[in-house]
Amino acid sequence: MNKKCPQCHLINFAEAEICKRCEFEFAAATQDDSHDFETSRSPKRRHRSLSSKVLRRAIICVVVCFAAVGAFYLSLVFSADPLVYEQKTRVKRAIRVLEQKGFDREVFLLRYVTVYRSNDNWLNASTREENAYAATNFPFEIMTVYPDFFDYAKDDTDAAAVLLHEAQHLLGKDEPEAYRYVWENRKRLGWTQASHGNSKVWLNTQRQTREVCPELFQCHWKPGGDCTD
């Protein structure tokens, strides 16, 4: 129960108001200490502390989200098998056809961005469409190429038409947009009634395009009502 002078270190009585040796005022020292304490807890410092906590939590949240998306992507990739050599070669030849016809945007996606798989990953297995040539997982840019693609494509141009359709899904387009794009660009691709009218890919694509894009077949004065012909 005593007061030690912070200036000369003399021990004074507890009730002393000034130091007996150097006459230091204990009341003034107490006020200064209180001021320093309040300054350390000023609104500015509290705001800075709160901001740093929010920023730290936001960074943690972003990291966790990226980790979750990365884990989801890897689960899609590794839950399906890659293409074998012969299948890869067939796909590359079809991409080369698209490149020769000037579909540069699609070629870039198909050649450098897309990850190819030969069977369904766990997500596709729950939503598989019958008689599909291929399926894509947007925005993960994963394409599953089914056996029908290799069995029923008449040649590399036929296969290129399928990849051109799937490339539209890689760009985020829906089924009607993908069918419309392929059908409107079939002559540019060199994929026509005269050259491929008897192929299963052509017949299925024409039928599906009529179903999802009926507005393209309302020109009754043209053969087959095809407004794009």
TACORFEN-V303166 format. One record per pair of residues at least 24 apart in sequence whose ideal C-beta (glycine too) atoms are under 8 Angstrom apart, sorted by the first residue. I is the first residue (numbers start at 1). J is the second residue. Records with the same first field share a line. If there is no record, write none. Layout:
I: J  J
This chain:
73: 140
75: 121  122
76: 121  122  123  137  140  142
77: 115  117  121  142
79: 121  122
80: 117  118  119  120  121  124  144
81: 117  118  119
82: 116  117  118
83: 116  117  118  145
84: 118
87: 116  118  145  150
88: 116
90: 150  153  156  159
91: 116  145  159  163
93: 156  159
94: 153  156  157  159  160  162  163
95: 160  163
96: 156
97: 156  157  159  160  189  190
98: 160  163  164  167  189
101: 160  188  189  190
102: 188
103: 164  167  185  189
105: 167  171
106: 163  164  167  168  170
109: 141  167  170  171
110: 163  167  170
113: 141  170
114: 141  142  143  170
115: 140  141  142  143
116: 142  143  144  145
117: 142  143  144  145
118: 144  145
119: 144  146
120: 144
131: 204
133: 162  201
134: 162  163  165  166
135: 166
136: 166  169  170
138: 169  170  172
139: 172
141: 170
143: 170
152: 199  200  201
153: 199  201
154: 196  199  200  201  202
157: 189  190  191  195  196
158: 191  196  199  201  202
159: 201
160: 189  191
161: 186  189  191  196  201  202  205
162: 201
164: 189
165: 205
175: 212
176: 212  213
179: 205  208  209  212  213
180: 209  213  216
182: 209
183: 209  213  216  228
184: 216  228
